[in-house]
Amino acid sequence: MHHPILGSEETMKKGILTKREREVFELLINNYDTNEIAKALKISDKTVRNHISNAMQKLGVKGRAGAVIELLKLGELSL
């Protein structure tokens, strides 16, 4: 199976997000803002925004909410 955005089935099985992107989104769905995520992960606000932006680009969505919804649908995140 080949997904037009996500690539091959092998790629999808490995997961869409990097470890750090997943950490950022797990905090995001737990109501952390950018600054709180940066402090929790000991990275800069800009790096947090970059991780979110990279994930949105991979998913082909606009906005954090769209990314979260898509990641939930794909089973990459759970509430």
HELIX and SHEET records of a PDB file:
HELIX    1   1 GLU A    9  LYS A   14  1                                   6    
HELIX    2   2 LYS A   19  LEU A   28  1                                  10    
HELIX    3   3 THR A   34  LEU A   41  1                                   8    
HELIX    4   4 ASP A   45  LEU A   59  1                                  15    
HELIX    5   5 ARG A   64  LYS A   73  1                                  10    
SHEET    1   A 2 HIS A   2  HIS A   3  0                                        
SHEET    2   A 2 GLY A   7  SER A   8 -1                                        
END                                                                             
